[in-house]
């Protein structure tokens, strides 16, 4: 009787899950039908279309290319087996994080190789006039480069013009430490990107415990936006300090002390030099802190004081950079924002185009997270998990804030861990059915990753 009850519970959990997946597919169909009927810019693909609309033929012209299609499946099978043992049996946290790093690295790189072997990993870095690597040649010295960054911005590549100077400086340091060459730069980015799972694991463990952290790590390795851009995009590098900032800012709320506050400030300062999206993540964590202290008002002044120290570290860091090099972060932000709006023709837009861009931001993010994750994340929102709720508000708010234009499948990968944490927490409460649901989620996510990489242009 006990076994029958367990089987019944599993079937019931899976039935609810599949119903949620079906609802998501219906809503996606309604969205696609709407942009088709209204003939929106997103549907016509006239400016920077979402990557899910760039259909292509599979890259299988040779036997070697066909073989590269199999490697991600081998990695996924191995990771599924390791994740199952990692979740069900005791294992040191350090070993679990190490295995997760290896899995992320292997999944990201083998999926990228579908487009033409190892060369596909560093091919995007070679696009002159578009990518950060092309601007490393301008770095004669760090101080000189920073001093003239804003004034010389129009000489740089497209991505450098819309970002702070951190990405170019990162690649410059890679060149100094490991030698020049596009392959060295690209593989360094892949390796650094894989380490983002470490602060993510620690954050999940702080929020929901060791078992949920391992479930979250299992899902993290196959999330579409994290995998598809993890080996061919510098955004994975940007994710590392952002995840550390989220981890330390969460610790500031739970244990407000100087050490955690300084750690959060340093991580945020580094992240700000890499990507402006740091402001969005910082806003989300402040919103989370407000939710937490509203429940326990006794902590409000300690948390506020610790956050003030973090803010002070950020201001001090940017001030020191300004004093030593003359680099003005606010002027850089203004110049980048001006160029992005000029490039995307979004200085003055109609209300209809505003809605089109905003909804395409949100839908691209949800597709990038993966519908199998969205279903469980949505269930967790209704549990009023404060961290998940803060992340949800931030994603929706910034999607409609006119700050970004149609590259959110990649830009918003920074918020993907929030959805993964929500899904992992939901799975952690399923009892005897959690293993089957987790395996279905991982399997569906991998299927989405593989199909997207094979049939779509997942360029950055």
N, C-alpha and C positions, 0 to 999 in steps of 0.2 A: 504493500500500500504506500509505503514511503517513497519507493522508486516511482510509482505511478504519479504521485503528487508532484514530484520533482519534474517529471516529463511534462506534466500538464502546465506547470509554471513556466517551463522553458518555451513551450509552444505558445502560451499566452503572451509572453514577453516578445517573442519574435513576431507574433501577429500584430501587436501594437506597433512594433518597429516598422514592419513592412507597410502598415497603413500610413505611418508618417512619411516614409519614402514616397509612397504614391501621391500623397498630398503635395509634397515638394515638387514632384514632377508635373503635377497639374498646374501649380502656381507658375512654374517656369514656362510651361506651355502658354499660359495666359499672357505672361509678359512678352514672350516672343511674338505671339499673335498681335498684341497691342502695338508693338513698335513696327510690325509689318503693316498693319492697317493704317497707322498714322504716317507711315513713311519717314520715320525719324532718321536723324543723322547717324545714330548707332546702327540702324538697319542698313542704311545705304553705304556705310563704311567710308565716309568721305574724309574724316580726320581721325587719326589714331584710334582705329576700331578695337574693341575688345578682342583678345586673342582667341576666344572661343568661336569667332566667326571666320577665321582664316583657315579654311579647309584645304587639304592637299592630298596628293597620292602618297601612299606609304613609301618610305625610302628603302626599297628592297630590290634595287637593280642588279646587285651582285649577290653571290652566295655569302660573302663575308657580312654584308649589310643585313641579310636575313638572319645570320647567326647572332648579331648584336640584339635582335629582338628577344632572344631567349635569356640573355644574361640577367636582366632585371627580375625575371620570374624565378631564376635560381636564387638570387639574393633574397627575394621576398619569401620563398619557401623556407630558407634557412632562418630568416629573421622571425618568421611565425613560430617556428619550432623553439628558437631561443627565448622568444617573448613568453611563450606558454610556460616553459620551465622557470623563467625569471619571476613570473607572477605566482606560480603555484608552489615553489620551493624557496626556502630561505637562501638569501644571497647577499653578500656585502654590497652596500649601496655604491661603493667605489667601482666594483666590478660591473654592476648594472649600468652605471653611467658610461663606463668604458665600452661596454658592448653596444650601448645605444649610439655612441659616437661612431663606432665602426659601421653599424648598420646604416646610419644616416649618410655617411661618406660613400658607402658602397651603393646604396640605393640612388643617391643623387647622381653619382658619376656614371653608373651603368645605364640609367635612363637617358642621360644626356648623350651617351655614346650611340644610342639608336639612330641619331642623325648623322652618323659617319665615323664612328670609332673615337679614339682619344682626341683626335683633332677637333671634333665637334665641341669639346669642352672649352678650348681656348679660341675657337673661331670668332665668337662675339667680341673678344678683346681686340681683334685685329681690325675692326671696322673704324677706319680713320674718319675723323670728323664727328663721330657719334659717341665714342666710349672714353672712359677715364684714362686707359692705358696710353692712348695717343698723346696725352698731355704730360706724361712723366718727363718727356724731353725738355719741358720748360722749367723743370725744377733744378736750378743751379745750386740754390741753397734754400733751406726751409724759410728763413726769415725774409729773404728777398722774394720768394714765391708768394708768401702770405701778404707781404706789403703791397704787391701789385696785383693781387688776385682779382679784386673788383674792377680795377681800371682795365686790366687785360682780358677780362672775361669773354669779350667778343672774339678773341683769338682761339678760345678753347672749344672742346667738343660739346655737343648738345647736352649730354648728361652733366658735364662739369659746370655748364652755365646754370643748370637748375638745381645744383647741390652746393653745399659748403666745400671747402678745399680738402677735407679729410680723405675722401676716396683716392685722390691723386697722391696725397702724402703717404697713405698706406702702401700703394703700389711702388712709390719711390723707396720706402724702407725695405720692401721685399727685394727690390733691385739691389740695394746696398748690401743686404744681408746674404742673399742667395744668388746674386748675379742677375743680369738682364735677360730678356727673352720673354715672349708672350706666354710660352708654355709654363715657365716658372711662376709668372704672375697668376695665371689661371688656376693652376693646381694649388698654389698657396691660398687663394680665395676659397677653393673647395674644402681644403683642410680646416681653415678657420671657421667656415660656415658650419661644419659638422659639430664644432664645440658648443654651439648655441643650445644644444640639447641638455648640457650640464646645468646651467642656471634654470632652464625650464624644469628639469627634474627636481631640483632643489625647491623651486617655487611650488610645484605641485605637491611635494612632500610636506612643505610647511602648511599648505592650505588644506590638504585632505588625507595625508598619511602616506606611508610607504607603498602600500598595495596600489592605491589610486595613481601614485606617481609612476609606477611601473606600467600600469595600463595606459597612462597618458604618453609615456615614452614609446610604447608599442605602436600607438596610433600616429604619433608625431612623425615617425620615419616614413609614412606613406601618405601624408597629407598632400594633395595635388600642388598647391601653390608653393609649398616648402620644397617639394621634390623637383618640380619642373623648372624652377629658377634657382635651385640650390647649387648647381654646378656651372651655370652659364650666366650668372648675374652677381654683381657686387652687393646686391641687397641682402644676400645671406650673410655677408661680412657685417653689414650694418645691424643685422639682427642680434649679433653677439652682445655688444654693449647694451643694447636695448633690453635684452632678456636679463642681463645682470642688474640693470637699473630697476626693472620690475621686481626682481627678487629682493633687492635691498630696500626698495620703497615699501614692499610688503612687510619686511622685517622691522622697518621703522614703525609701522602701525602696530605690529604685534609686540615688539620690544624696543620702544623708543629710547635709543642711547646714541652717544656721539659716534661710536664706531660704525653703526649701521647708517647713520645720517651722512657721514663722510663718504662711506662706500657708495651710497645712492648718488651723492653729488658728483663724485668722480665719474661714475658710470654714465650719468646724464650728460656731463660736460664732454666726455669723449664721443658719446652718441650724437650730440648736437653738432659736432664738427664733421660728422659723417652724413647726417640726414636731418632735414627739417621735420620729418614725421615724428621725431622725438617729442615735439610739443604735444602731439596727439596722445602719445603713450603717457607722458607726464600728466596730462589733463585727466586721463582715465584713472591713473593711480591716486590723484588728489581726490577725485570723485569717490573712489573706493574708500579712501581714508575718512572722508566726510560721513559716508554711510556707516562705517565702523564706529566712529566716535559718537554718532547720534544714538547708538544703542548703549554705549557705555560712556556717558558724558564725563566721568572722572578722568579719562585719559586725554581729554581734548587739549589741554595745555601742554602736556608732555609730547604728544604727537605733533602739535603745531610748532613747538619749539624745535623738535628734531627736523621737521620739514624746512623750517627756517634756516637751520644749519646747512641742509642740503642745497637750498637756494643760494646761500652765501658762498658755498664752495663753487657752484656754477658761475656766479657773478665774478668771483675772484679769479677763476680760471680764464674766463673770457677777457677780463681786464688785464691779466698778466700777458696774455697773447697779444692784446692790443698795444700794451706798453712796450713789449719787446720787439714787435714786428710791425706795428701800425695797422694790423688787420682789424677792420670794424665789422663785427658779426651782423649787426642790424642792417648796415648798408649792403652787405652781401646778400642777406635775405631779400631786401627790397629789389635788388638787381635780378636775382634769380626768379622772383615772383613776376617781375615785369617781363622777363624773357619768356617764361612759360606761358603767360597770357598772350604775349605777342605770337608765339609759335602756334598756340591752339586757337587763336582768334576768339578769346573769351573776355576781353575787356568789358564789352557791353553785349549782353546776350538777352534774348527774349525769354519769357517765362517758360515757354514750351521747350526751348533748348536747355534751359536750366534743369527742368524736370528730367529730360532725356539723359543728360550727363549724370545727374545725381543718381537716378535709378540704375544706370549702367554701372556706376561705381559700386553700388550696393550689390547688384546681382552678380557682377564679376567677382566680388569678394566672396559671396556665398558659394559660387561655383568653384572658386579656387580652394576654399576650405573643404569642399566635398559634401554633397548632399547626405551621404551616410553619417557625417559628423553633425551637420546642421539639424537633423532630426532629433538627436540626443541633446544637443546644445539647447534647442528650443524647449525641450522638456525641463531642462535644468533651470532655465530662466523663470519658469513658473514656480520653482521651489524657492525663489527669491534668494538665491546664492548671491551675496553682495559683490563678490569679485566678478562673477559672470555677468551680473546685472550692470555693473559699472562698465565692463567691456562692451556690452550690447549697446548701451546708451552712447558710448564713444563712437562705435562703428557707424551707427545710424546718424548721429549728429554730424560727424565729419564727412560722411558721404554726401550730405546735403549742405555743407558749409562753403561750397564754391572754392575750396582750397586745392582740389586735385581734379585732373581732367583725364579720365578714361585710361589710366594704366593701373587701376587699383587691384587688378588680379595679381600684380607684382608688388605694388606699394603697400597694399594692405596685408601682405604676408606677415607683417609685424603683429597684426591682431589675430592671426590664425591660432597661435597658442592659447588664446583666451577661449576660443571655441573648443579646442581639443581638451582643455581642462574641464570645461562644462560637460563634454561628452564622456570623459573618463569618470567624473564624479557620478554621473547618471548610471554608467555601467557598474560602478562600485557598489551601488545599492540594489542591484538586480538579484542578488543571492545566487542560487544554483544555476540561473540562466545566463550569468554574466559572461561565462566562457564562450558560449555559442554566439551571443550577440557580438562580443568583441571580435571573434573570428569572421563573422559576416561583415562587420564594419571594415576590418582590415582588408578583407578580400575585395569588397566593393570599391574601396578607396584605391587599391592597387589597380583594379580593372580600369577605373577612371584615369589614373595616371598613365597607364600603358596606352590606352586608346587615344588620349589627348596627345601624347608624345608622337604616336604613330601617324595620326590623321590630321593634326592641327599644327600650325606654325607657332610653336611656343617660343618665340623670340623675345628678347628684352630690348 
